[in-house]
């Protein structure tokens, strides 16, 4: 009879808890993991900044930005001069001019085009395209990191919900146990110590529940920050952890990481750009040929000299060739500096590869550990649940004291908590594997 009462009280308490956690749309709005990632990628300010950087780099690509196209300019000028002059000739004659007027107009349309510069223009074009692709890779890395951060925060909210459910279930049981212990104290079959211990355990769990709620709010605030929302925006999440397919062998993870890890991809692109700098620096050793052509017009009218008027117009064309003979070894220094930058970039790529594979190996080992721990804790939880049911029955029949019941109850509670933590860490380490290998999370 007593067990039926306990079961009823626990069911009612759990029902109210689930109602508060799940069916409270006025307090919190349900947010799926897919929606959270989508909102983060769309609203996060760092992602918006990365998108602007890509747009800026995109504008500065193409043949025009690389100097492959000609430049065409139109020029015009005019001048008005009022002269007071005295002219003395060799034969002694003099000519005095007061208020002489000179009026000049000049205009031209000119095209300048670099025909040959050692193929530097082609290298600059590729360099600008590399810069654009580098910004794209940087955005992809930020998106990968942001998605991983959102997934981890979301899964921690799921963890706190599970811990709250565990604590709520335990609190309901302890409230019933405290009521039973006080009733036994009134008839002399229990001691004051038993009542105080039951109250202490109950208060401890209530405090743990409040701490779990506070942790939930803190994690939710951090998640809202990543989503560019107010930190106090209520969030309601899934009731179960994210599920993944079976774990691949480590070698497959390592191969995917070497191909798809964002840091390795960025280092690869930086190495390509550094190697292109060598070729670009060496182009300064080549001759340069510039073409200029256009159409000019000039007009002059004057009454202050021998020339009354002049008008000229017509096309012009010219070629300018230049070759660097000596510039204080500037070109040689630039080439050597570019080669040194290639060595630095290659070291950066090697470092990124080593750090990635090492981190991947540790994540892989940790994931296997938490998978094994979760499997063992599930078995332990089944055993502890059976053990607790038996201990509770014996206690209510008076064949087990409260201290012994407390040990069994706390053991079950610890296993339940460890299982939730192991399942959480299992998901977190798998997310780490996906992040390091550059794979999508959803």
Secondary structure, 3 states (H helix, E strand, C coil): CHHHHHHHHHHHHHHHHHHHHHCCCCCCEECCHHHHHHHHHHHCHHHHHHHHHHHHHHHCCCCCCCCCCCEEEEEEEEEEEEEEEEEECCCCCEEEEEEEEEEEEEEEEEEEEEEECCCHHHHHHHHHHHHHHHHHHHHHHHHHHHHHHHHHHHHHHHHHHHHHHHHHHHHHHHHHHHHHHHHHHHCCCCCHHHHHHHHHHHHHHHHHHHHHHHHHHHHHHHHHHHCCCCCCCCEECCCCCCCCCCCCCHHHHHHHHHHHCHHHHHHHHHHHHHHHHHHHHHHHHCCEEEEEEEEEEEEEEECCCCCCEEEEEEEEEEEEEECCCCCCCHHHHHHHHHHHHHHHHHHHHHHHHHHHHHHHHHHHHHHHHHHHHHHHHHHHHHHHHHHHHHHHHHHHCCCCCHHHHHHHHHHHHHHHHHHHHHHHHHHHHHHHHHHHHCCCCC
